[in-house]
Amino acid sequence: MELLGVLVTCLSCLLLLSLWKQSYAKRKLPPGPTPFPIVGNLLQINTKNISKSIGLVSKEYGPVFTLYFGTKPTVVLYGYEAVKEALIDLGEDFAGRVNSPLVDLYAKGTGIIFSNGELWKDTRRFTLTVLRNMGMGKKTIENRIQEEALCLVQELKKTNASPCNPSSLLFCVPCNVISSIMFQNRFDYNDPQFQTLVKHFQDSIRLFNTPWVQLYNTFPILHYLPGSHREMFKVFDDQMKFFSEKIQEHQVSLDTSNPRDFIDYFLIKMEKEQQDKRSQFNMHHLIITIWDVFDAGTQTTSSTLTFGLLLLMKYPEVAVKIQQEIERVIGRDRSPCMQDRSRMPYTDAVVHEIQRYIDLVPNNVPRSVTRDIKFRGYHIPKGTEILPSLTSVLYDDKEFPNPEKFDPGHFLDASGNFKKSDYFMPFSTGKRACVGEGLARMELFLVLTTILQHFTLKPLVDPKDIDPTPVDNAFVSVPPSYEMCFVPL
């Protein structure tokens, strides 16, 4: 009984401490719904559709408010003006990253996605330089994507217009493009090693969206219990092993005067800085950076393509208009190229509308403030997590009338010319905008036009019965599984 009394006393103290901390913090932070002890606002949020819950809260508390995920306060930015003011106008102050407890077990603050401070700046600068050296924004990368798109076409022809699930094949395209940048070579789609790599990345995004992993990131103490995080650890371990083996192969054949790929450039930098005790470019940092580039460069593009084909089957008149534009501008005898995009406003608008409509990363990758700041009259302490709602920008009904409707007209003017929008932020914006945005834009345009140049997309159900609603969008929007037929033209 004495032990029980001690436990009750300790839990009571923890509860009171939690209540006091939340009460003290709420006096300074933006307003928000009253959090419960320990769990915060988790019981008031639909973890399967966080963006929808955030939208409901914003109606009561406005564009800047505070939610508690557990005992941790998170300041939410809702709407274009608040997001722009924070991420662009005050970009340096909002350029911090909040580490995910699960990911940080492996990353330990390294890599490019979850690092902070000078390490993040140095890694981002280095990565952009290497990508440019390897042809980012130039014909070199474009040729790689064109070749990979044609490889995809050959694989799709092998289906003989029979029903197939396109998601794995679509994932292979950006995965092979990243592989050529990281490892110098692409893989055959049927290569067992490549299939395992693809499966691991697909499993990781599926697991990261599970409610249990979301809870784990709020309550890391769950580490000691069984759950889907254990499966996630196995996936991460296998990925780290694969990347380590690739690095070892490069170390054996490295020619410092002739770097072949990203790994070579990184190893050369490590060698140059090995006497500099301040340098953080080491083997662990290399592994995590490769991991980050693969993860960011494959998941988003492949999911967007998977959603895109589903939407084009649901709205076949849109696919027909794209094919008419392809016939007029490109024809059948050559591959699409990026120069074609300026002469294909409708296709360009469709690609943009797919990205806007699917809202792939609804709440951005969470950020943090890098110093104590005053924002719209509120005090936000250094390290406070920031959640910029990209949904609120991409679905702004003043910029995009009837935002719930898929309509390429959102990006066309009255004359049918392509119309840019500052509200188009699928890659986020500001200091932490996606490093691979240029690569992803090229892949989406070239792959979609190449597919439609060679195939008619045939659904297995009536188009009106196709439901493009994500099966999950806790962290990223996950497309539903479906089958379709690629009928050669």
C-alpha positions, -999 to +999 in steps of 0.1 A: +000+000+000+029+024+008+042+018-028+008+025-042+006+058-022+040+069-035+029+061-071-003+081-067+016+110-052+041+110-081+014+109-107-005+137-090+027+158-090+033+151-126-003+160-134-001+193-115+032+201-131+018+195-165-012+217-158+010+245-145+034+244-174+005+245-199-012+273-180+021+294-179+028+288-216-007+297-227-004+331-211+023+340-237+015+318-267-013+325-292-047+313-279-062+279-287-085+252-273-080+242-237-057+212-236-062+182-214-034+172-189-008+150-204-025+144-238-030+180-246-055+185-276-050+150-290-085+139-281-099+169-300-079+161-332-087+135-358-052+120-363-063+105-396-071+140-410-052+166-389-056+193-416-094+191-413-093+194-375-070+224-378-094+241-402-122+237-377-101+252-349-090+281-371-127+292-375-128+299-338-092+311-331-081+327-364-049+324-384-025+319-356-033+296-327-018+270-304-024+233-301-009+209-277+003+175-290+008+159-256+024+185-233+042+202-262+028+234-276+026+238-314+018+272-330-003+267-361-002+291-390-034+291-411-039+309-443-017+324-469-009+357-451+002+340-419+022+314-437+039+339-460+047+363-432+064+336-412+081+314-438+091+341-463+092+375-446+106+361-414+122+331-430+154+329-409+134+330-377+111+301-388+139+280-404+143+256-375+133+220-376+117+199-349+131+164-348+108+135-349+118+112-319+115+081-341+136+094-370+161+111-346+170+077-331+188+072-365+194+107-378+206+122-345+202+157-359+222+150-391+211+148-428+193+176-446+157+173-435+160+173-397+193+190-391+195+226-378+218+256-377+251+256-395+251+219-403+218+223-421+230+253-440+263+237-450+245+204-461+219+222-481+245+244-498+267+213-505+237+193-518+225+220-542+261+225-555+265+188-562+231+186-579+240+216-601+274+200-609+256+168-619+232+187-642+203+199-621+183+223-642+204+213-672+200+188-701+220+162-682+193+155-656+165+160-681+180+133-703+181+109-673+144+115-667+135+111-703+154+078-704+137+066-673+102+076-686+109+055-717+119+026-695+086+030-677+068+029-710+084-004-720+074-019-686+038-007-691+037-022-725+045-055-710+012-055-692-006-059-726-033-036-716-043-059-687-053-046-653-023-036-631-016-016-600+007+012-613+020+025-579+052+003-577+062+010-613+056+047-608+078+046-577+106+031-597+110+061-619+120+088-593+138+061-573+160+053-604+166+090-611+178+095-575+199+063-578+217+076-608+225+108-589+236+090-557+251+058-571+259+067-608+237+038-620+201+029-624+186-005-616+165-028-638+130-027-624+131-065-617+164-064-599+157-080-565+179-055-547+160-026-563+127-042-555+137-044-519+148-008-518+114+003-533+095-018-509+113-004-479+105+032-489+069+023-495+067+005-462+082+035-444+056+060-456+028+036-448+041+030-413+049+067-406+013+075-411+000+049-386-017+063-355+008+043-333+039+060-349+022+094-346+016+087-309+052+075-305+065+108-318+043+125-291+051+100-263+086+085-270+082+063-239+062+040-261+095+029-275+096+001-249+062-013-260+054-035-290+039-017-319+044-006-356+075+014-346+093-020-343+085-027-379+097+008-388+130+001-370+135-030-391+129-010-423+153+017-412+180-008-403+178-025-437+180+009-455+210+020-435+227-013-443+220-009-481+234+027-481+265+017-461+273-011-486+270+014-515+294+038-497+319+010-491+319+001-528+326+038-536+355+040-511+372+012-529+369+027-564+371+065-555+390+087-578+392+121-561+400+139-594+369+124-612+338+123-589+311+102-605+281+109-582+268+124-549+286+098-527+320+105-544+316+143-539+307+137-503+337+114-497+360+139-513+347+166-490+352+143-460+388+137-470+395+174-475+380+183-441+394+153-421+418+176-402+391+201-394+377+192-360+347+214-365+336+196-397+305+175-393+308+159-427+313+123-416+302+088-425+270+089-404+260+123-419+266+109-454+243+079-447+215+100-433+218+126-462+215+098-488+185+085-468+169+120-467+174+127-505+160+093-514+130+096-491+121+132-501+129+126-538+109+094-543+079+094-520+064+128-530+069+124-568+056+088-570+026+096-549+018+126-570+020+105-602-002+078-586-028+104-576-024+121-610-033+090-631-063+084-609-076+119-614-070+117-652-091+086-653-118+102-632-118+132-656-111+116-690-119+149-708-088+164-691-066+135-703-080+140-739-071+177-739-035+169-727-032+143-755-044+169-781-018+193-768+009+166-770-001+158-805+000+194-815+033+204-798+054+171-796+039+145-818+047+108-816+082+107-829+102+123-801+103+124-763+087+153-744+113+179-732+111+208-707+112+233-736+077+220-746+062+231-713+060+267-722+040+258-753+017+234-734-002+257-710-030+233-704-007+204-695+013+227-672-020+238-655-031+201-651+002+192-634-001+222-610-037+214-603-029+178-595-004+190-569-027+216-555-057+192-553-040+163-537-024+185-510+004+159-505+020+173-473-010+190-457+008+204-427+043+208-440+072+192-423+070+208-388+094+237-382+105+255-351+115+291-344+153+297-341+151+324-315+126+341-291+103+362-314+073+384-313+048+373-340+015+391-345+016+403-309+024+369-294+056+358-278+069+325-293+100+311-274+129+296-292+124+260-302+086+262-302+072+239-329+055+256-358+029+239-380+023+259-413-010+246-428-003+242-466-039+230-470-051+264-459-031+280-488-037+254-515-074+254-508-079+292-504-113+298-520-104+334-530-074+323-550-089+291-562-127+293-565-144+260-556-111+246-542-127+212-535-132+208-572-104+195-595-102+222-621-071+230-643-087+264-649-073+274-615-040+279-633-053+293-666-063+329-675-092+339-697-071+334-728-060+299-719-025+309-709-008+294-679-013+316-648+012+315-619+000+317-583+019+327-552-005+304-533+010+274-551+032+259-522+032+221-525+070+221-520+066+245-490+083+279-492+110+300-477+143+288-463+132+252-458+115+248-492+122+214-508+158+211-522+146+189-550+117+211-562+133+216-596+139+179-601+104+170-590+088+195-614+108+181-643+098+145-634+061+152-631+059+170-664+081+146-684+067+114-670+030+123-673+033+136-708+054+105-718+027+082-705-001+101-722+019+102-754+019+064-755-012+052-737-049+057-732-057+054-695-085+030-689-102+026-655-119-007-644-149+012-631-171+040-643-151+073-640-178+088-618-173+060-593-135+067-589-127+081-555-094+099-553-097+106-516-065+098-497-067+067-476-046+086-450-032+121-446-018+122-411+017+132-423+015+128-461-016+121-482-015+084-492-032+076-525-057+048-526-047+015-541-063+008-575-059-011-608-061+003-643-052-006-679-026+011-701-039+008-736-012+016-763-021+043-788 
